[in-house]
Structure formats: structure tokens, C-alpha cells
Amino acid sequence: MRPLEQDIGFEILASSIKVKVSRFTRRIRLLHWYNAGMILTLYTLGIHQVFMLNDIGFYSVSDLRPIHIQVGLFWVSGVLILGIVSRINPTNKRDVIVADKLVIKQRIFLYASTILMLLMAFTGATMYLMRPYNVPGIRSILLTIHGLIAFSYLPVLSFHIYLAILQRDSRQSLRTMIMDVYLKYLIHNSIPGLQCWLSDHERVVFVHGNITEISLIGFHVRMKKGKWQNKTALNELTNVEFQHSDLEDPLRMAVHIVCDHQEADLDTICVEYKFEISLQDAARILLSRALFFRALFLARRNHPRLACNYPVVVTTKGKGSVGQMVDLSHGGMGLMVPLNLNKGCKITVNITLKNPPINFEAKGKIMVKEKMSSNDWSYGLCFGRLPSKQFVQIMKLINHARISRRHRNTHYWR
């Protein structure tokens, strides 16, 4: 599994706690859907013209070129007006989290789409303006260029629609383009390469650490032991500055310590910190950065998953093998097994624990497949509807996974 799609854990928010995420303003949403509707209408009319000119239409329809021209004029004028309106700052700003920054793949699509749509609009408007003049060859050249640009953009548009509907990250992003989203649970996730500097109140002592887990309420960090421990206690480190190659600006926040534990075999200390500010303010600061927006919001699932490590027995159509469960939820699990199974294949998974006594067996369908090595594959399994007895067993398993994550030598600070 890719790291940003792998949730370490989650926690359900109380119904009284409401964190609203509004990724785009309503004006931007209106501009997006107006542009999308006009583009699809123009493509429908344009493809009909191609069928009509080649005499491959399935039914007789009158010439739609005048309608295509009128829709194109409405598209250009409407996008210009809505684009100008969206730039005007509203007098009454809503108290929501606005994360306008796009992830890299969305930026690439936006830039490519903007260039191609400008070329389509330019060639189409030029043909319309040159209709009263009889310039031999120019209209045919412009029509050819207009068609080439339009149909070269069609695969890009089709891929964009495909991702928005079928890919989980993009589906979450699509929801924010339709409406505001309320967070019902918080993701605990791992971001590869995320580091930090912890400092005291006077910002005299600086301690470097690697972030192993982060959420909207705090983070876990692993720090090396050193001489700084003789001068500064862990509870005196009250400021954090996050560092990552994808962070354009420094991000500093006030924190307080919750607990720590030392690993005997390693020269490191594992510490959990909480942010001093409220959940709403922390969400506003973090989710406005594309790095955290992707890991702490776009990675959301219908059934949030908890990272774990249990042996499982996988059987299907006479084949069987022992594998390893890597995450678990009410709706499915992630597992690694040395079996090359097909996507969509139905398998049976059995988990047996002695303490606590758990015997869980469920049938599921493989929804995600990824090759990890020459002999190992990673699968995402969907259970479907579980009987009540199996649901009780999976709840016991999830609670056991939560407890097993706690280190036995953890020291809690008051």
C-alpha cells in the first residue's frame, strides 16, 4: 500500500464537535460546474457534427452548428464573468477551513486544461468573428486546429472524470467541490519524510525529530537521545516547526507533551505531543497545506482503518497460505500474502487469537491489488455486510489492536 493511503489509526469525534472543511469557495464551485457543464455540452454537439459530416449518425438530427456556436459564446463570456466575480473578496467570510491549494496532479491538470481551453476558445471565437469575411483557406485551417485541440483534450478530460468517480482520493476531493464536509473522525497517518524541530519557550534549545504519526490534534515523534537531555526536560519543549520538501512556508505551532517512552534497544525516545490550539484552528492551519490535506483528509475511507499486525490464513478455490494483516476496519482489511490472486476474487480470511480468545472468519472480495516483491502481494479486502457474531469478533479485534499499540513503559505527563 502507498504510505499516504495507509491510515495508522483513527478516532471518532463527538457529535458536539463540528469541524467543517470548505476546500473551495462557493464562487469557485459555481465557476467549476458552469465550465464543466458547458464543456460537456460543447463536446456533445461537436461529436454530433463529426458523426453528421461522416454520415455515421444513428438518427437524423438537424444541423446543430448554430447551437454549438451560441453555447461556445455563452461559455467564454460566462467563464470570464464568473472568473472575475470569484476574485472579489466577500464582505462576510464564513468560519470554515478553506484549503485552496491543490495537490500536484491537480495543478498539472489545471494548467494543461487552462492552456487547451484558451486555445479552443481563441480558435472558436476567431472563426466566429471571421464569418462575414471571405478569406480562402483560413476558416478551414482554424477549424482543423480547433478540432485537433478539442480532441487532444478529450483524453485528459476523460481521465479527470475517471479519477473523480473511481479513485478514493479524488472522490474525497470531488465532495469538497460539491459541498462543505463535516469531519466525523480524525485520521492518524504517517507522512514519509516529515521531520520537525522542537524547541523550548525561549527558542534556545532545538531538538530534531522524525514524525512517525500525525493527526489534527497532535503527533508522535522519535528523537535521538543526547546531551540536550541534561539541560532541557521533555515538557519544556513547547514549540514545533515542521519540515518537509512539499512545505513551501515554515509551519510553527505551540504544543504540550502527553506521554513518552524509551526504547531499550534503540538510542531514541518516542514522544506524543498535542497541539495547544483548538481542533478547529489546528484543522484550519494544517488542512490549508496540500501535504496535510492529502494525508489527513483525502485519505479518508467509508470505514476508517486501524494499523495492526496479525497472522491470517487466506484460502480461495483450493489454494491457501498464511499472510499478515496490516490494517483493519468494520468494512475490510489490508493484508500481505504470498499468493497471486486476481482483483475481484472472493477469499476467506481466518484469524485466531488465544489472548483474548478471538476466532474471526469472514469472506471478502479483493478490491485493491499491488505487487510488493517477486513473491508477495498486498491486497485490500472488502467484507460487505457482516453477521452480528462476526461484527462482535471484529470489534474485539479492533480494541485489541488499539491496546497493543500502547507501549508498556509509557510515562504519562500531568
SVG drawing of the C-alpha trace seen along z (x, -y; Angstrom):
<svg xmlns="http://www.w3.org/2000/svg" viewBox="-34 -44 60 71">
<polyline fill="none" stroke="black" stroke-width="0.4" points="0.0,0.0 1.2,-3.5 2.0,-5.3 -0.4,-8.2 -3.3,-5.7 -2.4,-3.7 -4.1,-5.0 -2.3,-4.3 -5.5,-4.8 -8.5,-6.9 -10.7,-8.3 -14.4,-9.2 -15.3,-12.8 -18.2,-13.6 -21.3,-14.8 -20.9,-18.1 -17.5,-18.7 -18.1,-20.0 -15.1,-20.8 -16.3,-22.0 -13.9,-21.8 -14.7,-24.0 -11.9,-23.4 -13.2,-25.9 -15.4,-29.0 -19.0,-28.8 -18.0,-31.1 -15.1,-28.8 -17.5,-25.8 -20.0,-27.7 -17.2,-28.5 -16.1,-24.9 -19.5,-23.4 -20.5,-26.0 -17.3,-25.4 -17.8,-21.6 -21.4,-21.7 -20.5,-23.9 -17.5,-21.8 -19.5,-18.6 -22.3,-20.3 -19.8,-21.6 -18.2,-18.1 -21.7,-16.5 -22.5,-19.0 -19.1,-18.7 -19.1,-14.9 -22.5,-15.0 -21.2,-17.2 -18.4,-14.8 -20.9,-11.9 -23.1,-14.0 -20.2,-15.1 -19.1,-11.5 -22.7,-10.3 -22.4,-7.8 -25.2,-9.2 -27.7,-6.7 -30.6,-9.1 -31.4,-12.2 -30.9,-15.4 -30.8,-18.9 -27.6,-20.9 -26.5,-21.8 -23.6,-24.0 -25.5,-27.3 -26.3,-25.9 -22.6,-24.9 -21.6,-28.5 -24.1,-30.0 -23.1,-27.6 -19.4,-28.4 -20.1,-32.2 -22.0,-31.7 -19.1,-29.5 -16.4,-32.1 -18.4,-35.1 -19.7,-33.1 -16.3,-31.9 -14.8,-35.4 -17.6,-36.9 -17.6,-34.2 -13.7,-34.2 -13.8,-38.0 -16.5,-37.5 -14.6,-34.7 -11.7,-37.0 -13.7,-39.5 -13.3,-39.0 -16.7,-38.6 -17.6,-41.1 -18.8,-38.3 -16.3,-35.5 -17.6,-32.1 -16.0,-30.5 -14.8,-27.4 -11.5,-25.8 -10.6,-26.9 -7.9,-24.8 -7.4,-26.3 -4.0,-24.8 -4.1,-21.9 -2.1,-18.7 0.5,-18.4 -1.6,-16.2 -4.5,-18.7 -2.1,-21.6 -0.9,-19.8 -4.4,-19.1 -5.5,-22.7 -2.6,-24.2 -3.0,-21.8 -6.7,-22.3 -6.4,-26.1 -4.0,-26.2 -6.0,-23.9 -9.3,-25.6 -7.8,-29.0 -6.7,-27.7 -10.1,-26.2 -11.8,-29.4 -9.4,-31.5 -9.8,-29.4 -13.5,-29.1 -14.0,-32.9 -11.7,-33.7 -13.8,-31.5 -17.0,-33.2 -15.6,-36.7 -14.3,-35.9 -17.7,-34.6 -18.6,-37.9 -15.2,-37.8 -14.3,-35.6 -10.7,-34.6 -9.9,-31.5 -8.3,-28.6 -8.2,-30.5 -11.5,-29.1 -10.6,-25.5 -7.2,-25.9 -8.8,-27.3 -11.4,-24.5 -8.8,-21.9 -6.7,-23.4 -9.9,-23.8 -10.8,-20.1 -7.3,-18.9 -7.1,-20.8 -10.5,-19.8 -10.0,-16.1 -6.5,-16.1 -8.0,-17.5 -10.7,-14.8 -8.5,-12.0 -7.3,-14.4 -10.9,-15.3 -11.9,-11.6 -9.1,-10.7 -10.1,-13.5 -13.7,-12.3 -12.5,-8.7 -10.3,-9.7 -13.1,-11.8 -15.5,-8.9 -13.4,-5.9 -10.2,-6.9 -10.7,-7.3 -8.5,-10.4 -10.2,-12.1 -13.7,-11.2 -13.0,-12.9 -11.7,-15.9 -14.9,-15.9 -17.1,-16.0 -15.5,-19.3 -16.2,-20.7 -19.9,-20.0 -20.4,-20.9 -18.8,-21.6 -17.7,-18.4 -18.0,-17.8 -15.3,-15.7 -16.8,-12.7 -13.5,-11.1 -9.8,-12.1 -7.1,-10.2 -3.8,-9.2 -1.4,-8.9 2.2,-8.6 3.8,-11.1 7.1,-9.9 9.9,-12.4 8.1,-14.6 10.5,-15.9 10.4,-18.6 12.5,-20.8 11.2,-21.0 12.3,-24.0 11.8,-25.5 9.8,-28.6 12.9,-30.9 13.8,-29.0 17.3,-28.4 17.4,-24.6 16.5,-22.8 15.9,-19.1 15.5,-17.3 12.9,-14.5 11.2,-12.3 7.4,-12.4 6.0,-8.8 2.3,-9.7 0.3,-12.8 -3.4,-13.9 -5.3,-17.1 -4.9,-17.0 -1.2,-16.1 1.7,-13.9 4.2,-11.2 7.9,-12.0 11.0,-9.9 14.1,-11.8 17.7,-10.7 19.0,-10.8 21.7,-13.3 23.3,-15.9 20.3,-18.2 18.5,-16.0 20.8,-17.3 19.6,-20.9 16.0,-20.5 13.2,-18.3 10.7,-16.9 7.9,-19.0 9.9,-22.2 9.8,-21.6 6.7,-23.6 7.2,-24.7 7.4,-22.6 8.4,-23.6 7.5,-21.0 9.9,-20.4 9.1,-18.7 10.1,-19.2 6.4,-19.9 6.0,-22.6 6.6,-26.0 6.5,-28.0 7.7,-27.2 4.9,-25.8 5.2,-26.5 2.8,-25.5 2.7,-25.5 2.5,-22.0 2.5,-20.3 3.7,-16.8 1.3,-13.9 3.5,-10.9 6.8,-9.3 8.6,-6.0 12.2,-5.0 13.2,-2.0 15.9,0.0 17.5,1.5 17.5,-1.9 19.1,-5.2 15.8,-7.0 12.9,-8.5 9.3,-8.3 7.1,-11.2 3.5,-12.1 2.6,-15.8 -0.7,-17.6 -1.3,-21.0 -2.2,-23.8 -4.7,-25.4 -8.3,-24.1 -9.2,-21.4 -10.9,-23.9 -7.8,-26.1 -5.4,-23.2 -7.5,-21.9 -7.5,-25.4 -3.7,-25.6 -2.9,-22.0 -5.5,-21.4 -4.6,-24.6 -1.4,-22.8 -1.7,-20.3 0.7,-17.9 -1.5,-17.5 -4.8,-17.9 -3.9,-14.8 -2.8,-12.7 -5.3,-13.8 -8.4,-14.4 -8.2,-12.9 -7.1,-9.5 -10.4,-9.2 -12.4,-6.0 -16.0,-5.0 -14.8,-2.7 -11.6,-4.2 -8.9,-1.6 -6.5,-0.9 -3.0,0.3 -2.2,3.7 -0.1,6.8 -1.8,10.2 -1.2,13.5 -4.1,14.6 -4.9,17.7 -6.2,17.0 -8.0,19.6 -9.6,19.5 -10.5,22.2 -8.3,24.9 -5.4,22.6 -4.3,21.3 -1.4,19.6 -0.5,17.8 -0.3,14.0 -0.1,10.8 -2.9,8.4 -1.7,4.7 -4.9,2.8 -8.5,3.5 -11.9,1.9 -15.6,2.8 -15.7,2.9 -12.5,4.6 -8.8,5.2 -5.4,4.8 -3.2,7.9 0.0,9.2 0.2,12.8 2.5,14.9 -0.4,15.7 -1.0,14.1 -4.8,13.6 -6.9,11.8 -8.6,8.5 -12.3,9.2 -11.6,12.7 -13.5,13.8 -11.4,15.2 -11.9,16.4 -9.8,15.0 -9.4,16.7 -7.8,15.1 -7.3,17.0 -6.0,15.4 -5.7,17.1 -5.5,14.0 -8.0,12.5 -9.9,15.5 -10.9,14.4 -11.8,16.7 -12.8,14.5 -13.6,15.8 -15.0,13.7 -15.4,13.8 -14.5,10.8 -13.8,9.5 -10.4,8.2 -10.8,4.6 -7.1,3.4 -4.0,5.3 -0.4,4.3 2.8,6.3 5.2,5.9 8.0,8.2 8.6,11.2 6.7,13.5 4.5,11.1 1.3,9.2 -0.7,6.6 -4.5,6.7 -7.3,4.5 -10.3,6.7 -13.9,5.6 -16.2,7.6 -19.6,6.5 -22.3,7.0 -21.1,8.9 -23.4,11.1 -23.8,9.9 -21.5,12.6 -18.7,11.7 -19.2,8.0 -18.7,8.6 -15.5,10.5 -14.1,7.8 -14.9,5.2 -12.8,7.2 -10.0,7.5 -10.0,3.7 -10.0,3.0 -7.1,5.4 -5.2,3.7 -5.7,0.3 -4.4,1.7 -1.4,3.5 -0.2,0.1 0.4,-1.2 4.0,-0.8 4.2,0.9 6.9,-1.6 4.9,-4.7 5.3,-7.6 2.3,-10.0 2.9,-13.6 0.3,-15.6"/>
</svg>
